[in-house]
Amino acid sequence: MAQSFEITGTLKKIFETQTFASGFSKREFVVEVPDGNYPQMIKFEIVKDRISQLESHALGDEIKVSFDIRGNEYKERFYVNLNAWKIEGSGSAAAPAKSKSAPQNSSLDDSFDNEPDESDEIPF
């Protein structure tokens, strides 16, 4: 049985929804979490009908994400996904819905990609 986690931070980036030939869809988003002088940018994914939970949140909102950790292997490479299953405003249990314009680009635009290639290097 998978263990569940929670984290609270600021919604920094929302990526476009990806829909695959199988009909499966997912959407990725980034939450900034304070950590001393170096805040952490944590990328999550949310799938299927749960994607709609992102609609009531805008960039800059404080949110609480409930998630589990998923890992798999493909062609001798190992991948870890933080699978969000619940997103709520951190200020109260029932955050009011906000009208949301299209996500704006930030300095994180090209910092995250799903498929690392041979030129990708970890900066630490």
BELRAMO-V134054 format. One record per helix or strand of 3 or more residues. SS is the DSSP state (alpha for helix, beta for strand). FROM is the first residue (numbers start at 1). TO is the last residue. Records with the same first field share a line. If there is no record, write none. Layout:
BEGIN
SS: FROM-TO + FROM-TO
END
This chain:
BEGIN
beta: 4-14 + 25-33 + 40-47 + 62-74 + 77-89
alpha: 48-56
END
